Amino acid sequence: MTIADTAGAQSAMVRTYEYDDSSVVVADLADASAEPAVDVVDGTAIVVLDGRQHEIDLPREGTVADTFMKNGVLSIELEGTR
């Protein structure tokens, strides 16, 4: 899965890691020129990056425990039942 901008010139790899009681969705945004804004609505993470909006479907129902950016990698941690 990738997040691609409307021109298709850049993309970010998105991976999901599933654990027994949680999931982590990570997106490599190293080429971004600014920090993204992230909001989670009804199982979808909405990421606004460099003036473009991207949507990431989250893998499970549950609560978002944490979102953070480190070294160009966006991480969304989810807790709850499958």
Secondary structure, DSSP 8 states (H G I E B T S, - for coil): -EEE-TTSS-EEEEEEEE-SSEEEEEEE-TT-SS--EEEEETTEEEEEETTEEEEEE-SSSSEEEEEEEETTEEEEEEES--
